[in-house]
Amino acid sequence: MSPFFSGLAIGFSLILAIGAQNAFVIKQGLMRQHVFWVCLVCACSDALLIFAGVAGFSVVVNAYPQVEDIARYAGALFLVVYGLSSLCSAVRNKHTLDPTAKAPSSLAKTLAVCLAFTWLNPHVYLDTLVFLGSVSTQYGVDKYEFGAGAVCASFIFFFGLGYGARLLTPYFKKAHTWKVLEGVVGVTMLLLAFELLRN
C-alpha cells in the first residue's frame, strides 16, 4: 500500500469513533447551521496537528508529558459543562418541529465551541501528534505523503458527516427526536469526561 493510501486508511480508522466532536458536527448538520465552516475548522485543525506530528512535534509532547494532563482536565471540564447544558436543553427547551427553523447561533459562537471540542480533546493529540507522527517515521522521505493521506481522510469524513446528517432530517421533524438527541449528546459528553478523568 502506498504511503498516501496507508495514511488515508489509518486516518479513517482513528476518526470513525463517535466522540464529542463528531456528535457536535452531526448536530450542526441536522440544524444546517454553519455546516461548511464547522467541517472546515475540524478538518483544518486535524491537518495542522497531523503535519505537526509528521514533522516531529511528537518529540515535544514526549519531552513535556504534563501537556497531556493539562489538556485532559481542561477537556473534561468543557465536556461536563457542555453535557449538562445539553441535558438541561433536553428537559426545559421547547424544541421546534423543523430543525431548519431553529434560530441560528452566531458563527463566532459556533466556531468557538467547535474549536473547544477539537483542541481540548487530549485524544486528538495522542492520535495525531504522537500516533500518526510515530507511524509516519517508517515511510522516511515519503512521510509527508502519508500525512497527506491522513489529512484527506479528515476532510472526507467531516464534510461527509456534516452534510450527510441532513439525510436524517425527516426523523428530526418531531420535537421528541430533538429532545432524545440532546439527551444522548449530553450523556455522551459526561461519559467522555468521566473517561478522561479516569484515565
Backbone as ProteinMPNN parsed JSONL, in Angstrom:
{"seq_chain_A": "MSPFFSGLAIGFSLILAIGAQNAFVIKQGLMRQHVFWVCLVCACSDALLIFAGVAGFSVVVNAYPQVEDIARYAGALFLVVYGLSSLCSAVRNKHTLDPTAKAPSSLAKTLAVCLAFTWLNPHVYLDTLVFLGSVSTQYGVDKYEFGAGAVCASFIFFFGLGYGARLLTPYFKKAHTWKVLEGVVGVTMLLLAFELLRN", "coords_chain_A": {"N_chain_A": [[0.856, -1.202, 0.0], [0.551, 2.217, -0.84], [2.195, 5.096, 0.663], [0.37, 7.25, 0.825], [-2.257, 6.074, 0.66], [-2.084, 4.397, 2.799], [-1.919, 6.239, 4.902], [-4.437, 7.381, 4.527], [-6.156, 5.207, 5.152], [-5.442, 4.616, 7.838], [-5.989, 7.075, 8.973], [-8.803, 7.24, 8.681], [-9.516, 5.079, 10.329], [-8.871, 6.025, 12.839], [-10.546, 8.201, 13.193], [-13.172, 7.465, 12.983], [-14.561, 6.682, 15.281], [-17.307, 7.613, 17.294], [-17.306, 10.563, 18.905], [-17.128, 13.446, 21.097], [-16.625, 15.642, 19.386], [-17.475, 14.683, 16.865], [-20.187, 14.214, 17.395], [-21.04, 16.814, 17.769], [-20.639, 17.876, 15.187], [-22.499, 16.358, 13.747], [-24.873, 17.273, 14.92], [-24.839, 19.995, 14.159], [-25.021, 19.624, 11.431], [-27.577, 18.527, 11.197], [-29.121, 20.682, 12.034], [-28.415, 22.411, 10.111], [-26.679, 24.581, 10.411], [-24.12, 26.704, 9.843], [-22.583, 24.686, 8.625], [-20.57, 24.211, 6.66], [-18.392, 25.77, 7.615], [-17.943, 24.676, 10.145], [-17.212, 22.026, 9.48], [-14.935, 22.618, 7.979], [-13.237, 23.86, 9.878], [-12.845, 21.731, 11.693], [-11.586, 19.819, 10.018], [-9.318, 21.247, 9.101], [-8.04, 21.757, 11.519], [-7.349, 19.152, 12.264], [-5.617, 18.641, 10.129], [-3.525, 20.455, 10.634], [-2.55, 19.455, 13.089], [-1.854, 16.853, 12.358], [0.218, 17.229, 10.445], [1.991, 18.551, 12.075], [2.648, 16.507, 13.832], [3.78, 14.658, 12.028], [5.937, 16.149, 11.211], [7.492, 16.034, 13.453], [6.708, 16.997, 15.95], [5.804, 15.397, 17.944], [7.912, 14.688, 19.49], [8.261, 16.842, 21.228], [5.928, 16.642, 22.764], [6.395, 14.219, 24.055], [8.577, 14.965, 25.547], [7.546, 16.792, 27.317], [5.396, 15.705, 29.214], [3.429, 16.724, 30.9], [1.802, 18.36, 29.469], [-0.16, 16.774, 28.394], [-1.695, 16.133, 30.679], [-2.724, 18.654, 31.401], [-4.328, 19.23, 29.157], [-6.119, 17.138, 29.423], [-7.614, 17.613, 31.834], [-8.694, 20.155, 31.292], [-10.192, 19.548, 29.032], [-12.02, 17.689, 30.104], [-13.466, 19.309, 31.887], [-14.687, 21.108, 30.106], [-16.309, 19.285, 28.653], [-18.058, 18.389, 30.658], [-19.487, 20.747, 31.299], [-20.688, 21.327, 28.794], [-22.114, 18.963, 28.414], [-23.968, 18.956, 30.579], [-25.368, 21.235, 29.866], [-26.609, 20.37, 27.494], [-28.276, 18.361, 28.508], [-29.968, 19.867, 30.151], [-31.186, 21.36, 28.172], [-32.58, 19.375, 26.842], [-34.546, 18.794, 28.695], [-35.822, 21.225, 29.413], [-36.128, 23.059, 27.212], [-38.272, 24.096, 24.509], [-38.358, 22.405, 21.779], [-38.225, 22.996, 18.292], [-40.274, 21.795, 15.578], [-39.216, 21.7, 13.077], [-35.974, 21.399, 12.117], [-34.602, 23.272, 10.565], [-35.789, 25.598, 11.211], [-34.872, 26.565, 13.559], [-33.568, 29.183, 15.582], [-30.597, 30.481, 14.451], [-27.343, 30.029, 15.864], [-24.693, 32.373, 16.426], [-21.991, 32.655, 14.06], [-19.462, 33.009, 15.179], [-19.79, 32.096, 17.843], [-20.498, 29.44, 17.387], [-18.175, 28.451, 16.098], [-16.343, 28.819, 18.135], [-17.155, 26.942, 20.045], [-16.778, 24.676, 18.496], [-13.987, 24.723, 18.096], [-13.194, 24.36, 20.735], [-14.109, 21.742, 21.243], [-12.369, 20.413, 19.565], [-9.658, 21.188, 20.216], [-9.476, 20.894, 22.97], [-9.532, 18.263, 23.422], [-7.779, 15.682, 24.567], [-7.25, 13.248, 23.351], [-7.039, 13.733, 20.66], [-4.526, 14.745, 20.356], [-2.945, 12.58, 21.031], [-3.679, 10.823, 18.985], [-3.007, 12.213, 16.601], [-0.569, 13.888, 16.855], [1.177, 12.159, 18.315], [0.654, 9.294, 17.699], [0.127, 9.132, 14.79], [2.309, 10.676, 14.047], [4.404, 9.05, 14.918], [4.0, 6.679, 13.408], [4.425, 7.671, 10.867], [7.153, 7.875, 10.621], [8.201, 5.528, 9.625], [8.036, 5.707, 6.933], [9.986, 7.293, 5.97], [11.389, 9.514, 3.665], [8.973, 9.743, 2.436], [7.102, 10.44, 4.283], [5.5, 12.7, 4.412], [3.718, 12.304, 2.38], [2.281, 10.224, 3.455], [1.163, 11.647, 5.601], [-0.436, 13.42, 4.135], [-2.385, 11.694, 3.16], [-3.701, 10.985, 5.547], [-4.719, 13.468, 6.228], [-6.489, 13.928, 4.104], [-8.364, 11.957, 4.733], [-9.546, 13.068, 6.997], [-10.774, 15.389, 5.933], [-12.603, 14.244, 4.091], [-14.153, 12.706, 5.849], [-15.258, 14.572, 7.786], [-16.684, 16.452, 6.191], [-18.401, 14.708, 4.903], [-19.805, 13.738, 7.114], [-20.971, 16.077, 8.181], [-22.581, 17.138, 6.058], [-23.947, 14.871, 5.342], [-25.565, 14.353, 7.479], [-27.983, 15.669, 7.187], [-29.62, 13.96, 5.821], [-31.005, 12.663, 7.699], [-32.943, 14.382, 8.447], [-35.867, 14.103, 8.088], [-36.563, 12.477, 10.285], [-36.113, 14.157, 12.363], [-38.076, 16.021, 12.431], [-39.829, 15.789, 14.377], [-40.473, 16.969, 17.576], [-39.85, 15.475, 19.815], [-37.763, 13.828, 18.987], [-35.618, 15.581, 18.786], [-35.264, 16.177, 21.475], [-34.429, 13.706, 22.39], [-32.004, 13.503, 20.996], [-30.564, 15.652, 22.161], [-30.425, 14.673, 24.753], [-28.939, 12.289, 24.402], [-26.539, 13.348, 23.4], [-25.777, 14.896, 25.621], [-25.409, 12.907, 27.657], [-23.402, 11.417, 26.411], [-21.286, 13.285, 26.371], [-20.804, 13.599, 29.131], [-20.017, 10.989, 29.819], [-17.699, 10.768, 28.296], [-16.17, 12.732, 29.554], [-15.884, 11.544, 32.063], [-14.363, 9.307, 31.318], [-12.02, 10.574, 30.481], [-11.086, 11.657, 32.91], [-10.835, 9.348, 34.417], [-8.835, 7.978, 33.112]], "CA_chain_A": [[0.0, 0.0, 0.0], [1.341, 3.443, -0.929], [2.123, 5.902, 1.887], [-0.851, 8.063, 0.829], [-3.429, 5.256, 0.984], [-1.873, 3.915, 4.162], [-2.34, 7.35, 5.756], [-5.893, 7.511, 4.38], [-6.799, 4.118, 5.882], [-5.21, 4.784, 9.271], [-6.722, 8.282, 9.36], [-10.213, 6.871, 8.841], [-9.686, 4.177, 11.471], [-8.761, 6.805, 14.074], [-11.546, 9.261, 13.293], [-14.532, 6.935, 12.855], [-15.234, 6.556, 16.576], [-18.172, 8.757, 17.604], [-16.913, 11.263, 20.122], [-17.765, 14.746, 21.324], [-16.503, 16.476, 18.186], [-18.336, 14.133, 15.817], [-21.576, 14.453, 17.791], [-21.299, 18.229, 17.514], [-20.743, 18.049, 13.737], [-23.793, 15.78, 13.36], [-25.931, 18.179, 15.374], [-24.819, 21.169, 13.289], [-25.512, 19.194, 10.133], [-29.03, 18.377, 11.301], [-29.709, 22.012, 12.145], [-27.959, 23.166, 8.941], [-26.114, 25.831, 10.911], [-22.678, 26.904, 9.654], [-22.027, 23.347, 8.414], [-19.306, 24.284, 5.92], [-17.323, 26.309, 8.455], [-17.665, 23.696, 11.201], [-16.452, 20.945, 8.859], [-13.627, 23.145, 7.582], [-12.42, 24.061, 11.079], [-12.467, 20.411, 12.211], [-10.633, 19.192, 9.104], [-8.07, 22.023, 9.098], [-7.386, 21.516, 12.81], [-6.717, 17.837, 12.133], [-4.492, 18.76, 9.192], [-2.431, 21.137, 11.33], [-1.993, 18.549, 14.09], [-1.231, 15.709, 11.672], [1.507, 17.619, 9.875], [2.894, 18.842, 13.194], [3.127, 15.205, 14.301], [4.662, 14.106, 10.995], [7.171, 16.949, 11.196], [8.305, 15.703, 14.618], [6.295, 17.665, 17.184], [5.568, 14.378, 18.967], [9.088, 14.705, 20.375], [7.985, 17.848, 22.247], [4.907, 16.094, 23.656], [7.041, 13.198, 24.884], [9.515, 15.634, 26.447], [6.772, 17.522, 28.317], [4.161, 14.929, 29.383], [2.417, 17.477, 31.649], [0.884, 18.958, 28.49], [-1.284, 15.843, 28.271], [-2.547, 16.28, 31.864], [-3.43, 19.938, 31.297], [-5.374, 19.061, 28.144], [-7.111, 16.179, 29.911], [-8.509, 18.249, 32.805], [-9.426, 21.223, 30.613], [-11.167, 18.892, 28.175], [-13.068, 17.103, 30.944], [-14.294, 20.415, 32.381], [-15.513, 21.573, 28.99], [-17.309, 18.259, 28.337], [-19.067, 18.389, 31.723], [-20.325, 21.941, 31.118], [-21.491, 21.168, 27.578], [-23.031, 17.843, 28.638], [-25.057, 19.405, 31.455], [-26.158, 22.179, 29.081], [-27.44, 19.593, 26.582], [-29.307, 17.677, 29.296], [-30.945, 20.898, 30.538], [-31.927, 21.703, 26.963], [-33.497, 18.269, 26.558], [-35.647, 18.806, 29.66], [-36.51, 22.513, 29.549], [-36.414, 23.814, 25.992], [-39.31, 23.665, 23.579], [-37.692, 22.232, 20.501], [-39.087, 23.189, 17.129], [-40.509, 20.591, 14.797], [-38.38, 21.766, 11.882], [-34.629, 21.809, 12.52], [-34.137, 24.441, 9.825], [-36.467, 26.788, 11.721], [-34.251, 26.995, 14.81], [-32.805, 30.431, 15.495], [-29.198, 30.076, 14.343], [-26.33, 30.619, 16.723], [-23.756, 33.163, 15.63], [-20.866, 31.891, 13.529], [-18.355, 33.094, 16.139], [-20.078, 31.214, 18.974], [-20.442, 28.064, 16.889], [-16.79, 28.073, 15.852], [-15.655, 28.759, 19.436], [-17.489, 25.629, 20.605], [-16.128, 23.693, 17.627], [-12.557, 24.734, 18.424], [-13.028, 23.774, 22.062], [-14.243, 20.294, 21.086], [-11.195, 19.899, 18.871], [-8.36, 21.427, 20.846], [-9.489, 20.474, 24.376], [-9.639, 16.804, 23.446], [-6.404, 15.164, 24.614], [-7.094, 12.099, 22.463], [-6.661, 14.181, 19.319], [-3.075, 14.906, 20.368], [-2.365, 11.236, 21.009], [-3.929, 10.233, 17.671], [-2.347, 12.927, 15.51], [0.819, 14.246, 17.132], [2.002, 11.038, 18.783], [0.495, 8.051, 16.944], [0.402, 9.322, 13.357], [3.684, 11.142, 13.935], [5.298, 7.896, 15.073], [3.84, 5.775, 12.265], [4.962, 8.311, 9.65], [8.609, 7.755, 10.557], [8.595, 4.334, 8.879], [7.978, 5.996, 5.498], [11.161, 8.065, 5.603], [11.165, 10.739, 2.898], [7.573, 9.753, 1.989], [6.224, 10.612, 5.44], [4.514, 13.757, 4.157], [2.682, 11.686, 1.557], [1.463, 9.521, 4.448], [0.399, 12.681, 6.301], [-1.455, 13.939, 3.218], [-3.468, 10.714, 3.138], [-4.447, 11.121, 6.795], [-5.438, 14.742, 6.14], [-7.624, 13.702, 3.195], [-9.365, 11.183, 5.473], [-10.258, 14.005, 7.861], [-11.645, 16.238, 5.113], [-13.699, 13.413, 3.572], [-15.012, 12.288, 6.96], [-16.018, 15.658, 8.399], [-17.663, 17.001, 5.254], [-19.417, 13.673, 4.711], [-20.614, 13.682, 8.326], [-21.748, 17.305, 8.321], [-23.612, 17.262, 5.022], [-24.737, 13.643, 5.303], [-26.507, 14.341, 8.603], [-29.285, 16.194, 6.772], [-30.451, 12.858, 5.345], [-31.827, 12.251, 8.842], [-33.882, 15.467, 8.756], [-37.265, 13.676, 8.279], [-36.76, 11.933, 11.625], [-35.979, 15.231, 13.336], [-39.198, 16.952, 12.357], [-40.574, 15.581, 15.614], [-39.799, 17.634, 18.702], [-39.35, 14.458, 20.737], [-36.479, 13.323, 18.487], [-34.599, 16.556, 19.177], [-35.007, 16.005, 22.907], [-33.626, 12.49, 22.52], [-30.654, 13.84, 20.548], [-29.926, 16.465, 23.209], [-30.139, 13.786, 25.882], [-27.841, 11.389, 24.031], [-25.322, 14.167, 23.339], [-25.415, 15.24, 26.992], [-24.884, 11.715, 28.337], [-22.128, 11.087, 25.763], [-20.264, 14.227, 26.844], [-20.475, 13.287, 30.532], [-19.266, 9.735, 29.829], [-16.352, 11.061, 27.79], [-15.467, 13.458, 30.619], [-15.531, 10.535, 33.067], [-13.277, 8.501, 30.774], [-10.798, 11.385, 30.507], [-10.611, 11.764, 34.291], [-10.476, 8.013, 34.899], [-7.573, 7.573, 32.506]], "C_chain_A": [[0.889, 1.248, 0.0], [1.224, 4.229, 0.371], [0.834, 6.714, 1.972], [-2.059, 7.239, 1.269], [-3.303, 4.622, 2.371], [-2.307, 4.993, 5.157], [-3.837, 7.545, 5.721], [-6.605, 6.462, 5.223], [-6.647, 4.291, 7.392], [-5.956, 6.011, 9.786], [-8.191, 7.99, 9.589], [-10.42, 6.014, 10.084], [-9.641, 4.932, 12.794], [-9.95, 7.733, 14.286], [-12.98, 8.741, 13.323], [-15.284, 6.824, 14.181], [-16.045, 7.819, 16.869], [-17.769, 9.348, 18.947], [-17.612, 12.604, 20.212], [-17.758, 15.604, 20.065], [-17.443, 15.991, 17.085], [-19.809, 14.353, 16.127], [-21.966, 15.906, 17.517], [-21.479, 18.493, 16.017], [-22.083, 17.514, 13.231], [-24.925, 16.726, 13.721], [-25.995, 19.426, 14.499], [-25.351, 20.825, 11.894], [-27.021, 19.045, 10.12], [-29.727, 19.735, 11.333], [-29.371, 22.893, 10.941], [-27.446, 24.553, 9.334], [-24.597, 25.835, 10.722], [-21.945, 25.585, 9.38], [-20.666, 23.408, 7.719], [-18.164, 24.723, 6.827], [-16.952, 25.353, 9.581], [-16.812, 22.555, 10.641], [-15.042, 21.399, 8.499], [-12.705, 23.319, 8.782], [-11.946, 22.719, 11.639], [-11.386, 19.775, 11.339], [-9.293, 19.924, 9.098], [-7.309, 21.86, 10.409], [-6.671, 20.177, 12.79], [-5.48, 17.924, 11.243], [-3.278, 19.388, 9.865], [-1.745, 20.202, 12.322], [-1.274, 17.363, 13.44], [0.14, 16.089, 11.132], [2.507, 18.036, 10.95], [3.486, 17.546, 13.736], [4.111, 14.594, 13.328], [5.994, 14.848, 10.973], [8.024, 16.738, 12.439], [7.907, 16.359, 15.913], [6.012, 16.672, 18.308], [6.73, 14.296, 19.952], [8.872, 15.686, 21.521], [6.977, 17.322, 23.264], [5.511, 15.058, 24.591], [7.991, 13.825, 25.897], [8.798, 16.361, 27.573], [5.418, 16.837, 28.522], [3.067, 15.665, 30.149], [1.418, 18.159, 30.724], [-0.358, 18.083, 28.343], [-2.247, 15.974, 29.449], [-3.36, 17.572, 31.821], [-4.59, 19.826, 30.312], [-6.486, 18.152, 28.644], [-8.101, 16.844, 30.856], [-9.326, 19.383, 32.174], [-10.515, 20.632, 29.721], [-12.317, 18.302, 28.97], [-14.012, 18.18, 31.463], [-15.231, 20.924, 31.285], [-16.632, 20.581, 28.673], [-18.415, 18.21, 29.381], [-20.032, 19.565, 31.536], [-21.245, 21.774, 29.905], [-22.516, 20.053, 27.754], [-24.218, 18.236, 29.492], [-25.963, 20.386, 30.725], [-27.098, 21.44, 28.133], [-28.571, 18.884, 27.324], [-30.385, 18.664, 29.744], [-31.809, 21.286, 29.344], [-32.948, 20.634, 26.629], [-34.723, 18.311, 27.455], [-36.473, 20.08, 29.565], [-36.958, 23.139, 28.232], [-37.552, 23.219, 25.179], [-38.68, 23.603, 22.192], [-38.689, 22.388, 19.353], [-39.212, 21.886, 16.356], [-39.622, 20.539, 13.563], [-36.998, 22.248, 12.266], [-34.13, 23.037, 11.788], [-34.765, 25.72, 10.349], [-35.856, 27.294, 13.018], [-33.504, 28.303, 14.592], [-31.324, 30.083, 15.482], [-28.315, 30.764, 15.373], [-25.389, 31.42, 15.835], [-22.61, 32.272, 15.161], [-19.714, 31.873, 14.529], [-18.563, 32.135, 17.308], [-19.962, 29.75, 18.558], [-19.007, 27.6, 16.694], [-15.983, 27.993, 17.15], [-15.908, 27.399, 20.092], [-16.784, 24.532, 19.812], [-14.632, 23.588, 17.936], [-12.288, 24.109, 19.786], [-13.118, 22.25, 21.99], [-12.99, 19.691, 20.469], [-9.928, 19.998, 19.711], [-8.311, 21.096, 22.336], [-9.673, 18.967, 24.52], [-8.233, 16.205, 23.435], [-6.175, 13.98, 23.68], [-6.65, 12.524, 21.065], [-5.149, 14.367, 19.235], [-2.377, 13.546, 20.307], [-2.504, 10.621, 19.621], [-3.092, 10.878, 16.576], [-0.861, 13.175, 15.782], [1.682, 13.023, 17.435], [1.887, 9.823, 17.865], [0.831, 8.213, 15.463], [1.828, 9.822, 13.128], [4.672, 9.999, 14.024], [5.233, 6.968, 13.868], [4.495, 6.356, 11.018], [6.463, 8.109, 9.508], [9.059, 6.548, 9.729], [8.599, 4.571, 7.367], [9.119, 6.898, 5.039], [10.82, 9.346, 4.865], [9.724, 10.849, 2.396], [6.588, 10.019, 3.134], [5.174, 11.696, 5.218], [3.407, 13.277, 3.225], [1.719, 10.909, 2.456], [0.573, 10.523, 5.19], [-0.71, 13.247, 5.434], [-2.645, 12.991, 3.132], [-4.339, 10.82, 4.378], [-5.274, 12.403, 6.8], [-6.657, 14.592, 5.234], [-8.731, 12.917, 3.896], [-10.194, 12.101, 6.361], [-11.231, 14.868, 7.066], [-12.852, 15.449, 4.593], [-14.683, 13.077, 4.687], [-15.873, 13.436, 7.468], [-17.052, 16.256, 7.451], [-18.756, 15.987, 4.943], [-20.366, 13.598, 5.897], [-21.533, 14.896, 8.431], [-22.889, 17.406, 7.324], [-24.47, 16.008, 4.896], [-25.786, 13.591, 6.4], [-27.9, 14.803, 8.184], [-30.189, 15.112, 6.186], [-31.37, 12.344, 6.455], [-32.888, 13.281, 9.204], [-35.331, 15.008, 8.942], [-37.555, 13.139, 9.676], [-36.754, 13.028, 12.685], [-37.018, 16.33, 13.162], [-40.112, 16.797, 13.565], [-39.785, 16.183, 16.768], [-39.176, 16.616, 19.658], [-37.974, 13.951, 20.298], [-35.352, 14.266, 18.844], [-34.254, 16.433, 20.651], [-34.142, 14.762, 23.158], [-32.183, 12.765, 22.107], [-29.907, 14.639, 21.603], [-29.541, 15.588, 24.405], [-28.968, 12.867, 25.602], [-26.517, 12.151, 23.982], [-24.839, 14.501, 24.75], [-24.785, 14.08, 27.739], [-23.53, 11.325, 27.746], [-21.002, 11.98, 26.266], [-19.831, 13.899, 28.283], [-19.667, 11.991, 30.634], [-17.849, 9.943, 29.332], [-15.523, 11.81, 28.831], [-15.002, 12.488, 31.705], [-14.345, 9.694, 32.61], [-11.956, 9.27, 30.809], [-10.217, 11.445, 31.923], [-10.139, 10.402, 34.825], [-9.122, 7.562, 34.355], [-6.421, 8.503, 32.857]], "O_chain_A": [[1.861, 1.324, 0.751], [0.255, 4.052, 1.11], [0.262, 6.858, 3.052], [-2.804, 7.659, 2.155], [-4.307, 4.347, 3.029], [-2.985, 4.695, 6.14], [-4.454, 7.839, 6.744], [-7.556, 6.785, 5.935], [-7.612, 4.13, 8.139], [-6.492, 6.0, 10.895], [-8.768, 8.439, 10.58], [-11.394, 6.203, 10.813], [-10.292, 4.535, 13.76], [-10.323, 8.02, 15.424], [-13.904, 9.487, 13.649], [-16.514, 6.869, 14.2], [-15.555, 8.939, 16.719], [-17.884, 8.701, 19.988], [-18.573, 12.866, 19.489], [-18.767, 16.218, 19.72], [-18.126, 16.792, 16.447], [-20.597, 14.645, 15.227], [-23.084, 16.189, 17.087], [-22.369, 19.247, 15.623], [-22.727, 18.139, 12.389], [-25.831, 16.955, 12.919], [-27.084, 19.87, 14.133], [-26.038, 21.628, 11.262], [-27.674, 19.4, 9.139], [-30.788, 19.915, 10.734], [-29.944, 23.967, 10.76], [-27.74, 25.554, 8.68], [-23.881, 25.065, 11.362], [-20.822, 25.389, 9.844], [-19.72, 22.739, 8.137], [-17.09, 24.121, 6.814], [-15.779, 25.233, 9.934], [-15.815, 22.163, 11.247], [-14.075, 20.662, 8.689], [-11.527, 22.969, 8.719], [-10.783, 22.58, 12.017], [-10.393, 19.257, 11.85], [-8.242, 19.283, 9.091], [-6.078, 21.828, 10.416], [-5.53, 20.067, 13.24], [-4.433, 17.357, 11.556], [-2.15, 18.924, 9.695], [-0.517, 20.156, 12.395], [-0.224, 16.927, 13.91], [1.113, 15.363, 11.333], [3.716, 17.898, 10.77], [4.671, 17.484, 14.061], [5.151, 14.074, 13.73], [7.045, 14.25, 10.744], [9.161, 17.207, 12.49], [8.658, 16.307, 16.888], [5.981, 17.046, 19.481], [6.557, 13.888, 21.101], [9.251, 15.404, 22.658], [7.136, 17.522, 24.468], [5.184, 15.018, 25.777], [8.19, 13.281, 26.983], [9.355, 16.535, 28.657], [4.399, 17.34, 28.049], [1.899, 15.285, 30.067], [0.312, 18.498, 31.144], [-1.469, 18.588, 28.188], [-3.463, 15.934, 29.266], [-4.542, 17.58, 32.164], [-5.701, 20.272, 30.598], [-7.657, 18.364, 28.329], [-9.309, 16.664, 30.703], [-10.505, 19.552, 32.485], [-11.628, 21.155, 29.662], [-13.472, 18.403, 28.554], [-15.228, 17.985, 31.477], [-16.42, 21.142, 31.52], [-17.773, 20.985, 28.449], [-19.581, 18.012, 29.04], [-21.249, 19.393, 31.607], [-22.442, 22.05, 29.987], [-23.654, 20.176, 27.302], [-25.355, 17.892, 29.17], [-27.177, 20.384, 30.927], [-28.254, 21.832, 27.979], [-29.694, 18.814, 26.827], [-31.574, 18.343, 29.722], [-33.011, 21.513, 29.483], [-34.053, 20.941, 26.184], [-35.814, 17.915, 27.043], [-37.701, 20.023, 29.63], [-38.054, 23.692, 28.152], [-37.765, 22.007, 25.164], [-38.499, 24.623, 21.526], [-39.84, 21.962, 19.445], [-38.37, 20.995, 16.464], [-39.313, 19.459, 13.06], [-36.846, 23.39, 12.701], [-33.312, 23.78, 12.33], [-34.334, 26.814, 9.984], [-36.267, 28.334, 13.531], [-32.883, 28.508, 13.549], [-30.839, 29.446, 16.417], [-28.518, 31.931, 15.706], [-25.299, 31.173, 14.633], [-22.3, 31.26, 15.791], [-19.064, 30.843, 14.71], [-17.633, 31.442, 17.72], [-19.402, 28.929, 19.283], [-18.656, 26.484, 17.078], [-15.05, 27.197, 17.256], [-14.989, 26.78, 20.628], [-16.259, 23.578, 20.387], [-14.085, 22.489, 18.025], [-11.288, 23.417, 19.977], [-12.31, 21.546, 22.596], [-12.598, 18.577, 20.816], [-9.214, 19.011, 19.895], [-7.227, 21.024, 22.914], [-9.937, 18.465, 25.612], [-7.566, 16.22, 22.401], [-5.045, 13.728, 23.261], [-5.968, 11.772, 20.367], [-4.554, 14.171, 18.175], [-1.363, 13.379, 19.63], [-1.579, 9.976, 19.126], [-2.533, 10.187, 15.725], [-0.002, 12.723, 15.025], [2.773, 12.868, 16.886], [2.887, 9.365, 17.312], [1.707, 7.524, 14.94], [2.477, 9.449, 12.151], [5.665, 9.972, 13.297], [6.262, 6.52, 13.361], [5.055, 5.619, 10.206], [6.994, 8.166, 8.399], [10.167, 6.542, 9.193], [9.102, 3.744, 6.608], [9.213, 7.232, 3.857], [10.057, 10.173, 5.365], [9.297, 11.924, 1.976], [5.381, 9.844, 2.969], [4.079, 11.62, 5.774], [2.287, 13.786, 3.275], [0.506, 10.929, 2.25], [-0.619, 10.282, 5.384], [-1.804, 13.525, 5.926], [-3.788, 13.437, 3.039], [-5.565, 10.756, 4.289], [-6.393, 12.425, 7.312], [-7.739, 15.077, 5.564], [-9.912, 13.184, 3.675], [-11.409, 11.933, 6.468], [-12.377, 15.057, 7.474], [-13.984, 15.929, 4.649], [-15.896, 13.152, 4.497], [-17.091, 13.294, 7.572], [-18.177, 16.538, 7.862], [-19.912, 16.361, 4.741], [-21.572, 13.42, 5.729], [-22.721, 14.765, 8.729], [-24.022, 17.719, 7.69], [-25.595, 16.072, 4.4], [-26.781, 12.876, 6.279], [-28.894, 14.371, 8.767], [-31.397, 15.319, 6.064], [-32.374, 11.683, 6.193], [-33.649, 13.085, 10.152], [-35.987, 15.476, 9.873], [-38.656, 13.319, 10.197], [-37.315, 12.86, 13.768], [-36.859, 17.435, 13.682], [-41.049, 17.574, 13.753], [-38.587, 15.938, 16.918], [-38.116, 16.857, 20.235], [-37.117, 13.675, 21.137], [-34.25, 13.824, 19.169], [-33.093, 16.567, 21.036], [-33.254, 14.763, 24.01], [-31.248, 12.323, 22.774], [-28.751, 14.344, 21.908], [-28.468, 15.746, 24.987], [-28.101, 12.68, 26.456], [-25.496, 11.661, 24.465], [-23.648, 14.404, 25.045], [-23.748, 14.241, 28.382], [-22.616, 10.948, 28.479], [-19.902, 11.506, 26.552], [-18.642, 13.92, 28.604], [-18.74, 11.899, 31.439], [-16.904, 9.37, 29.874], [-14.327, 11.561, 28.978], [-13.881, 12.588, 32.206], [-13.438, 9.401, 33.389], [-10.907, 8.706, 31.122], [-9.009, 11.301, 32.113], [-9.173, 10.32, 35.583], [-8.364, 6.866, 35.031], [-5.294, 8.283, 32.414]]}, "name": "protein", "num_of_chains": 1, "seq": "MSPFFSGLAIGFSLILAIGAQNAFVIKQGLMRQHVFWVCLVCACSDALLIFAGVAGFSVVVNAYPQVEDIARYAGALFLVVYGLSSLCSAVRNKHTLDPTAKAPSSLAKTLAVCLAFTWLNPHVYLDTLVFLGSVSTQYGVDKYEFGAGAVCASFIFFFGLGYGARLLTPYFKKAHTWKVLEGVVGVTMLLLAFELLRN"}
